[in-house]
Amino acid sequence: MSAGAAWAAVLDHPLREDVDKSVVDAVVVLPTLYVPEASQWLSTTAGRVALEGYSWMQAVHWVAGSGLYKPRRHRSHGPRSFGPTTVRVAQELAQLFPCRPGIEYLVRRTGLSERSVEYHLGMLREAGLLAYVVRGTRIRGEAAQASEFARMIPVEFDEALGVRTVQRDETAPEYTRAPCGIAEARRELMAKLAAKAARKIRKRRSKTSGKRSRKGAQQGVATGVSGEVRCTPMQVGTSAVSSAGSTYSPPEEKLANGEAKSPTPKKSTKRAGGRRKQNKVGRRFQLARELIQELDWLRGCSVPRISWVARDVADAGWTVTDVRAWLHLRGEVTKVRRGSGLLAVLLANAENVLDTPAKRSAALEQWRGAQEAARRHRIEQVRARTERYDGDWTGPTSYRVQQEVAAAFAKVREVVNGGRAALTDHPDVVSGAEPLPAGLGVQGLADDEIVQTRNDARQRLMMGDTSPITLAVDTLGREEAEQLYGPALVRRGLQLANGARSTLMTYGRR
């Protein structure tokens, strides 16, 4: 490159208008500035580590004004020159310690595209201003890891400005050498570079963006990032190890503002218990998800649709247990064609019927009592089945004989439990006993208690619950149950219980 051509190149560049001809004469003799990919690592670089970001920006402005680095000499695409945009990217890197920028962070700060940021980072590495400490990873299915860089000052900068360096520790690597002086003839140029390093380069606004900028819209300026501290508190200083296996590499999405997020999230004072308080819509969706998990006949239903169906009870403060208690009062179902439609029918006007917490608590206790009774009934059934089939005795095949055997077993159980059969078959047990007082019915119950018991069983039978009658028949026997509930009610309850196990009969349909 001739002196005249170099001087014209300096004047054409917007960063070079104040560089005198003596500077050009000094840089003309320098070779072309380019660092191959193999030398872009901290362990293989020929430059030295910048002690702080201010001195590093002096080297950045020198490379931009010297014209020694031409990107298009080494690639056919990307930026054509080391210009103001590259300097803007370098300004963001100068504020990070350690220099571990995420691509998304630089995109937000500079307003550039992701590809442009990658281009300018590659130009800084090729110019000898950046060197890899740890290279980031892009593995499919895993979080992307950001690269960590060391801010470097090229050897050409020290030679052009007459910077003298010294290696204070002979055992340390070459890139740790420190400056100890500068040539007198280059002090003026160093002062100009220092003035440029102190200024901020911003993107020029286009003429058509004036009206929008008056309205408050930002055009090409760096967007704010929460938190003004520009450091990644991973380590102090720069590591000389270039192995990614021994260095922790947080993903790029955790480096939005250049600092790694703490593994334990901080609780905000604006939220109760560190979690945002749910609004009305959130409570509806939560109740819908719980109902879909608890009720088998709602499996596969849409959460938004169930939340809309249960919106009234959710707004009234109902929980999933309250809804299940209300559904027990309305009646159990065995076959459902459309779960959301059935739920809408069953929950109709529920918030007005159980409008107080006391009523909901009473319904909940009744549901839990029915659950406990059903559990005991299942236990009795399993026990009877075990005694019948697991023993050495094989039952008769005739249905009539099976009925007689079942009546004999029931009579034995009544004798053991002190029932009516014990009083009739063992008069010596009750010899001398006083007769039951007048007004008492079955097993010492008063007439009004028997009436209340029959009314409760009749109401539950109307809702499809046959557990009181079947439990009484299994524990007391058919005759004792008929005396307690009446023959008609017992017969109806047994018919419904037998029909529930048949495929020819279903509940909840007309």
N, C-alpha and C positions, 0 to 999 in steps of 0.2 A: 504494500500500500504506500503510495507516495504521500509526501507531506501536504500537497494541495488537496488531494482527495480526502485525506484524513480531516483536514480543516473544514472542508465542505460538509462532511458527514457530521462533524461536531455541531456546526451551525444549524443543520437541518433538524437535529433532535431537540425537542422542547426542554430537555433537561440540561442542555449544553450551551445555552446562550451566553453564560458568563464565564466560560472557560477560555483562557487566553491561548495564544499560539505557542507559548513555551510549553504548555501542558501537552499539546498535540505533538510537538517535537519529541517530548519525552516518551509518549506512548507509541509512536510510530515504530520504534525499533523493537517493540515487544511482539512476541509471536501471537498467533490466533489463540484466543481463550476458549478452551473446550476440554471437559473432563469426561472420559469414556465411562460407560456403565460399571465396569469392573473397579474403577477408582472412586466410585461414589459412596463408598463405605468409610466409616471413621477409621477403621483399621488399615485402610489402603490409601487414604487421601494424602496429598502432598501439602495441603494448607495447614493452617493452625486454627485452633478453636478461639472464637471471639469471646472475650471476657464478659461482655455485656452487650445488650441490644443496640446501644447508641453507637459504639465503634463498629458494630456489624453493619449498621445502616450506612455508615461512611463508605464501606467497601461496596455496598449495593449501589449507591449513587455513582461511585467511581466506575463500576462495570457498565452502568446505564449510560454514562457520558463518554466513556472511552471508545465504544464501538468495536471492541475486540471480540465480542461474542455475537455471532450471527446464527440464529436458530435455523434458518432455511438452508444453511450449508450442510446440515446433518439430517434434516427431515424435509419431506415435501408437503407437510400440512402443519397447522397450528399457527401461532403468531409469527409475524415476520421480523420482529425486532424486540429487543429487551427494552420495553418502554414504561410509561407511567403505571400501566395496569400491573405489571410485574412488581413495581415498587410498592404499590398499594398492598399486594399480597404479602410482600416482605415486611411491611409495617405491622401487619397483624401477627406475623410469626415472631417479630422482635419483642412482642409483649408477653410471650408465653415462656414459662420456665417450669419444667423442661419443655422443649419445643415439641409438643405432641398434638398437632392440630387434627381435627376431624374434617373431612371434606364438607360435610353438611354445615359445620361451624363456619368455615371460610366462605361457603356460598351465602350464608345469611349476612356475614359481616361485609362482604365486598359487593354483593349483588350480582356476581357472575354466575355462569352456569357451572355445573359439576365438571363438564369436560374442560372448560376454560381454566378452572382451578387446577386440574390435573396437568394441563399444559404448562402453566406458569410454575408449578412446583418442579416439573421436569427441567425447565429452563434454569431455575435456581440451582438445581443439582449439576447440570451440565456446565454452568458457569463457575463451579467450584465454591458456591456460597452455602450450599447445604450438603450434608453427608448423612447417610443412614446410620443410626444407632441400632434400631430394630425396625425391620420392614414389616408393614401391616400385612394381614392375611385376608383373603376373600375366599372362604370355603363355603360351599353350598350346604345349607342347612344349619350353619353356625353363625354367630354374631361376627360382623366384620371388625377387625382389629385395626386401630389407627397406627400409622408409622410414627416413630420417634426420630427426630432429626437433631443434628448438632450444627449450630451456626458457625460456618467456617469463613476464614479470610484467605483468599487465594494467594499463592506465592507471587503472582504477577503484580498484585497490589503492593506488596512489600518492596518489590524491585522497582516499581514505577515511582513510588514516593520516597524511596530511600529509608524505609523503616528497618531498623536494626533489631534483631531478636536474639534472645539468649535462652539456653536450656538450663534451668536452674537445678533440675534433678536429672542426673545422667541416666538413671534407671527408668525414667518416665518415657512414654512414647514421644515421637517427634512433634505430634500435633499439639502438645502441651507447652511449646515454647512461647515465651512472653516477649512483648516489645520492650526495648530499653532505650530507644532513641530514634530520631528522624533527621534526615538531611535538612540543612538550613534552606536550601533552594526550594524545598517542597512544603515549607510551613504555610505559605500563603494558600496553596492549593488544599492543604489539609484543613485550613480554616474555612474555606468555601464548602468543602464537603461536610464539615461539622454544621455549618448553617443549613445546608440542605437536609441533613439528618434530623435537625430540630424541627423542620417544617413537616406538615402532614400533606400528603398527596391525596386529593379527592378526585372522584370522577367528574368530568366536565358535563354540565347539563346541556341538553339540546335546546335549540331555540323554541321548539314546539312545546316544551314542557314548562314554559313560564306560567301559563294560566293555571295549570294543575298544581304547580308548586305553591302558588298563592293560596290555594285551597287547603294546603297542609299535606299534600301527597308527596312522598319522598321519591325522587327520581335518581336511582343509582347510588344513593348514599348507603353507608353501612347501617344495617338494622341493629337495634339494641338487643343485647343479650343479658338476661338476668344475672346480676352479680358482676361487679367491676373488678374483682380480683382475677388477674390474668396469670395464674400459675396452676400447674397440675401437681398437687402435693404428693408425688410418688417417691421422689428421692431428691437429694441435695446435690447439685452439680450434674455432670454428664458422665454417664457410664462409658467405659472403653470397651465393653463386651458387646459384640455384634450378634450374639446368639439369642434367638427369640425364645429358647426353651427356659432360660434362667431369668427372664424378665417378665413381670406381670404386664399384660396388655389388655386394658379395658376396652370394650367396644366403642366404636365411634359415636353411637347415639348417646353414650354416657359422657361425652366430651364436648357438649354443645358450646360451652363457654370456655373451653380450654382447661377445665379442671375435672378430675375424676369425681364422680358422685360417691358419697359415703355409702358403704354397704347397708347401714341401718338408716332407713328414711326417718327424717325428722317430722315430728308431729306438729301440725299447724295449730296455732292458738285459735284460729277461726273455726275449727272443727271440734266437735265434742268427741273426745276419746281418739282423736286422730282420724276419724272417719266422717265423711260428709253426712249430714242429717238427711234422711229420706224425705222427699216430698210426697204429695198425694199419689202421683203416678208411680213413683218408686215403690210405695207400699202395695199398690195394686199388683204390680209385676212380681213382687216378692211373694205375696199370698198366692198368686197364680202358679208360680214355680213350686211352692210347697204343696199345693193341692195336687198338681200333676205327679209329684213324687209319692204322695201318701195314698191317693186313690187309684186303684188299678184300672178302673174303667175310664180314667182320664189320660191314660198313657198314650202318647202320640199326639195329643191335642196341642194346638198352637198357644204359646204363652200369651201373646197379645190378645187373642180371642178370649181366653179364660180370664184374663185380667179385666176385660170389658164386661164379661158376664158377672164377675164377683166384685164389681166396682162399688156397689152400694154397701155391702158388708165390709169391704176393705176400708171405705171411708168412715164407717162406724167404729172402726178399731177392732174388728174381729180378727182372731188368730185362726190358724189351721185347725186347732183342736176345737174351737168354738164352732167352726163350720162342720166338722165331723160329728159333733154332738147334735147339731140341728138336723143333719142328714139322717142320723139315727132316729130322731123323733119323727121325721117324715116317712121313714121306712127304708129298709135295705133293698138293694136291687141285685139281680143275678145275671141279667143279660141286657146289654145296652147297645143301641144302634148308633146313636150319636151322643157322645159324652157331653159336649158343650151345651147342646139343647136340653138334655136332661138336667144338667146343673142349673141352667137358667130357670127351668120350671120349679126345681126344688128350692132354690134360693129366693123365689118370688116373695116379697113382703117379709122376709126373714128378719131384717133389721128393725121392723116395727113390732113384730111379735116378741122378740127377745131384745127389748130396747134398753134394758138396764144390765149392768154387770152382774147383779144378783140373779136375774133370770138366766143369764148365760151360764153362771156357775151351777145353778140347779140342773140345767140341761146337761152340763158336762158331767156332773156327779151321776146322773141317771145313765148316761152313756157308758161311763166307766163301770157302773154296777152291772149293766148288761154285758159288757165285755168280760167281767169277772165271772158272771154266771155262765156265759158261753164257754169260757175256759174250763170251768169245773165240769160242765156237761161233756166237753170233749175228753177230759180226763176219765170220767166215768165210762164213757163209751169205749175208750181204749182199754180200760181195765176190764170191762165186761168181755170185750172181744178177746183179750189175752187169756182170761179165765176159761173162755169157751173153746178156743181153738188151740191153745198151747198146752192144754192138759192131756192126760192119758185117755180120758173118757171122750168118746165120739158121740155127738148128739144124734138123735133120731132123724130119719129122712122125712117122716110123715109130718105134715103141717099141724095136724090136730095134736099129735104127740108132742110136738115142739111147743105148742101153746100150753099144754098141761105141765110140761117141764118148766117153762118160764113162770107159770103161776106157782109151782112148788118152790122155785128159787126165791120168788118174791115173798112167799109166805115165810120162808126161813129167814130172809133179811128182816122182815117185820118182827119176828120173834127175837132176833139178836138186838134190834134197835128199840125194842119195847113198844111196838106198834099195836094195832088193833088185833092182829093174830095172836100176839102174846097174851092179851087179855082173855080171848075166847078159848084158846087151846091150853092155857096154863092157869086154871082158876086158883091154884094154890099160891100163885104169886100175888094175887090181889085179894086173898082171903082176909077178911076183916077190914078191907079198905072201904072208905066211905064212897057212896055214889057221887057222880059229878053233879055239881049244883045246877039248878034250873037256869036256862038262858045261855048255857055254854054249848058249843057245837063241836066240830071236828078238832081233835087234839087240843082241847081246852081253849079254843078261840071263841070269842063272843060272836053273836049274830051280826052285829054291825061291822066287826072286823072281817067276817067272811064275806059280807056284802061288798065291803071296800076292796077286798082281795079279788073278788070276781069282776068288779068294775075295772080294776087296773088290768087284769088279764084280758078282758074283753077289748079294752082300748088298744093294748099292745097287739092283740090278735088282728084288729082292724088295720094296723100298720104293717102287718106281716110278720110280727115277732111272736113265735110260738115257743120261745125258750121257757117261760114259766110253766106252761102246761106240760111240755115234754120232760122238763126237769122233775116236776111232781110225779109224773107217771113212772119215770125211771127210778126215783128214790123211794116213793111211798107205795107205788103200785096203782093199777088202773082203778080199782074200787075206791081206794082212799082219795085219789085225785078227783073222782067223780063226786064224792061227798064234799070235797072242798070247793070245786069249781062248777059242779053240775054236769050231768051226762052230755047234754047238748054242746056245751062249751068245750069239754074234753074231746068229744068226737070231732068237732070242727077243727080243733087245734091239731089233732093227730092227722086228719085228712090233709091239712095244709103242710104239715111237716113231711108227710109221705110224698105229697105232690112236689115239694121243693126238690126232691132227689130224682124226680122224673124229668125226662126230656120233653114230655108232652105238655108241661105246664111251666109258665114263667110269670114272674112278678113285674109290676111296673108297666104293663102294657094292657091296652084294651082290645 
